[in-house]
Structure formats: structure tokens, C-alpha cells
């Protein structure tokens, strides 16, 4: 990872008293399946709903995004087609 990303992670961890880890998507999915005892179909639906609601700004209280998301929304639409 770029040094500026590592620096920012460290800053956020200190400010919010948390641990941040960056994982590959498949690794994260497997962690969620094991942690919550979900099957692959269920986790994929939950993730798709969460990412869709996040980038369409419907989860501002838990995922505040301060930048335009229309590009992300259009990319997701392309992937889903």
C-alpha cells in the first residue's frame, strides 16, 4: 500500500479508537461467512444491498460519503447488467 494510505489508516485508528484492516474482497466474504454463519448466497445479497444503499447515500448515518457517487452508481449498474 502507498505510504499515504498507511498514514491515513493510522490517523483514523487513533482518532476513532478502532482497528482498520484492508482485505481482498474474497477474504472479507469468507470472514463474514464464518463469523455470522452465513451461506454464500445470503452474504452476496446482504453485501449488494449494503453497497447499493451506501453509494446512493441511503446509509449516511453509518456511511457518510462526502463525494459524488454517481460514477460509482453507474459502474455498479454496468456490472449488474
Backbone torsions as a table, in degrees:
resi	resn	phi	psi	omega
1	UNK	NA	152.9	178.8
2	UNK	-66.6	145.4	-179.9
3	UNK	-56.4	-36.8	-179.4
4	UNK	-66.3	-30.2	176.9
5	UNK	-70.2	-44.4	178.7
6	UNK	-62.5	-38.8	177.4
7	UNK	-63.5	-45.0	-179.3
8	UNK	-64.8	-40.0	177.1
9	UNK	-59.5	-47.1	179.5
10	UNK	-59.9	-43.6	178.3
11	UNK	-60.3	-47.3	-178.5
12	UNK	-64.5	-39.5	178.5
13	UNK	-61.5	-41.4	-179.4
14	UNK	-69.7	-42.2	-178.3
15	UNK	-67.6	-40.5	-172.8
16	UNK	-103.7	4.6	178.3
17	UNK	51.4	53.6	-178.6
18	UNK	-141.4	174.9	175.1
19	UNK	-115.9	131.0	179.5
20	UNK	-113.6	131.3	175.0
21	UNK	-131.0	143.1	178.4
22	UNK	-109.5	124.1	-175.9
23	UNK	-125.3	157.4	171.5
24	UNK	-69.9	150.7	-173.5
25	UNK	-57.2	-45.5	-178.3
26	UNK	-64.1	-34.4	176.8
27	UNK	-65.7	-43.2	178.4
28	UNK	-63.0	-43.9	179.7
29	UNK	-58.9	-47.7	179.9
30	UNK	-61.9	-37.6	176.5
31	UNK	-62.5	-42.3	-179.4
32	UNK	-67.5	-40.1	178.6
33	UNK	-60.4	-45.4	-180.0
34	UNK	-70.2	-45.1	-175.3
35	UNK	-63.6	-41.4	-175.1
36	UNK	-108.0	8.0	178.8
37	UNK	52.1	52.4	180.0
38	UNK	-106.0	158.1	171.4
39	UNK	-93.9	165.7	-174.5
40	UNK	-58.1	-42.4	-179.7
41	UNK	-60.5	-43.2	-177.2
42	UNK	-67.3	-44.5	-178.6
43	UNK	-66.4	-34.9	-179.9
44	UNK	-66.5	-39.0	177.8
45	UNK	-67.3	-42.6	179.4
46	UNK	-62.6	-44.8	-179.2
47	UNK	-64.3	-44.9	-178.9
48	UNK	-61.9	-41.3	177.6
49	UNK	-65.1	-43.8	-178.4
50	UNK	-63.9	-46.0	-178.5
51	UNK	-68.1	-38.1	178.5
52	UNK	-63.8	-46.4	180.0
53	UNK	-67.6	-32.8	179.4
54	UNK	-68.1	-49.9	-175.5
55	UNK	-76.9	-14.9	173.6
56	UNK	-95.7	13.1	174.1
57	UNK	62.9	30.2	177.1
58	UNK	-92.2	-0.3	179.0
59	UNK	-125.4	38.9	-175.4
60	UNK	-58.9	-30.4	-178.3
61	UNK	-69.6	-28.6	179.2
62	UNK	-111.1	-15.9	-178.5
63	UNK	-142.0	69.5	-179.3
64	UNK	-70.4	124.1	179.1
65	UNK	-117.4	125.6	-176.0
66	UNK	-101.8	9.8	-178.8
67	UNK	-121.3	159.9	179.9
68	UNK	-61.5	134.9	-177.6
69	UNK	-111.7	2.6	-176.2
70	UNK	-58.9	-35.6	178.1
71	UNK	-64.0	-43.4	178.8
72	UNK	-63.5	-41.2	-179.7
73	UNK	-63.0	-44.7	179.5
74	UNK	-63.8	-39.4	178.1
75	UNK	-64.6	-41.2	178.1
76	UNK	-63.8	-41.4	178.0
77	UNK	-59.8	-42.2	177.7
78	UNK	-61.3	-43.2	-179.8
79	UNK	-64.9	-34.6	-177.8
80	UNK	-77.4	-18.3	179.5
81	UNK	-76.3	NA	NA
